[in-house]
Amino acid sequence: MSPFDLQTCARPNILTLKPYRCARDDYKDDGTNVLLDANENAFGPSLLDVDATAAAGASAIGINPLGLNRYPDPHQHALKQLLCNLHNTDVDGNSFHSLTPENVFVGVSSDEPIDALLRCFCIPGRDAILTCPPTYGMYSVFAQVNDVATIRVPLGPAPGFQLDVPAICAALSSNPYIKLLYLASPGNPTGSLLAKSDIQQLLAHPTWNGVLVLDEAYIDYAHEGASFVQQVTNYPNLAVVHTLSKAFGMASIRIGVAFTSAPIAKLLNSAKAPYNISGPSSALASYCIGDKGVSVMRQNREKMVTQRNRLLEEMPKISGVGRLRGGIDGNFLLYEMLDAQGNPNSDIALSVFEKLAGTKGVVVRFRGNEYGCLGCLRITVGTEEDVTRLLNSLREVLIEVRGME
C-alpha cells in the first residue's frame, strides 16, 4: 500500500481552499443568454472592420474574433477530454484505466502545472523539492520564488544520464520535508529517456509521502509507448506533465497539461486563476490535437528525424566537435566542443556559441556550465536549410576559435 496521504502531504490551507466561483460557473455563454453578470464589454472587442477572409479562417479552427469580449470557459472540459483521448489507447500492453477530464489540469504552458504543484504541496520556508541535474532550470527557480529548498541528486554519467535510484531513495528516506520529486523524460538538456523501471522503483518507496512529477515535454519525439502518462490512474502520487509547445509546434499559445490522480487534479484546479486558458488558445489547442493536427505533427516529426539523423552523421566529421553526450529522444542533440588538444572545453564552447550567434546568425544553447555537460552545446534540430547553415557556420567558427588558443 502506498504511504502517500494527500491530507498530510498537501498544504492545509490548500486542502480547505474554496475555489473562486466565477460568472461562467453559473451560466454559460450559449449564444442565447443576455450576459450582464461579468462586467464584460457588451459592445464587442476593439477590432475595426475584421477582414471577412481572416474571420472565416479563424472560424474554421473554432475562433470567433467578434466574441473575444467574452470570458472563456473556466473549466475547459472539452479540451481536457481531447487531451485524454490522445492517450487512451493501449500501446504497450500495460493495464490502465482510461484518463478522464477529472485527471487533468490545463495551464499556461507546462510551467503553470509545475509551479502549481509546488504551491499546493510545499510549505514556504520548510519544505523542499528534489531534482536530478542536469535538468530543466525552472524547477529550482519556482522553488526559490516560493521559498522552498532544492535538494539535488545528480543523474548518472553521460551519455546515459539515468537516475541514481539508491541515492534518490536515500534522500527521500532521510528528509521527510521533500514533497516533490521533479524528473524529466526525455531530459533537457540530456535528450535521454529515463528507465520506466527506475520510475516505478521510486513510486514504490516504502515511506515517502510526496508526489513524483514526471515532465514529458519532449515525449512526442520519443518512440511509441515511451510515455508514462497512462500510469497516473495506477498511482495516487504521480503527475505527468505535457506541453503543446514542442512536437505540436504550438509554443505561442502556451498550453500545458498535468495528468494526475483525480484528488490532486481537483486541488490544482481549485487553486488556479478562474480563466487561465484563453478562448483562442483553447480553440487552437483543440484543433491541433484533433485528427488533422496530429497527422501534421507526425509528418513534421518525420522531417525532424531526417534532419536529426543528418546531424548525427555530419557533426562527427567536423574538426573540433566531440562526443554526443546525451540521447536522441528529443528534437535536440548535446555535443562537446573540443580544444586544440582534443579535450572538451567549456570556454571553447562558450566562444563558439557567441560567435555562431554574433557573426553567423545561428543561435544554439550553451550548456557547458551544467552538471555533466563540460564543453557542451545543445543544438535544436531545425529544417534542412537551418541544418545546412549550422553545419557550414560551425565548421568556420571552430577553425577560428580553436586557432585563437
Order of alpha helices (4+ residues) and beta strands (2+ residues): alpha-alpha-alpha-alpha-alpha-beta-alpha-beta-alpha-beta-alpha-beta-alpha-beta-beta-beta-alpha-alpha-alpha-beta-beta-alpha-beta-beta-alpha
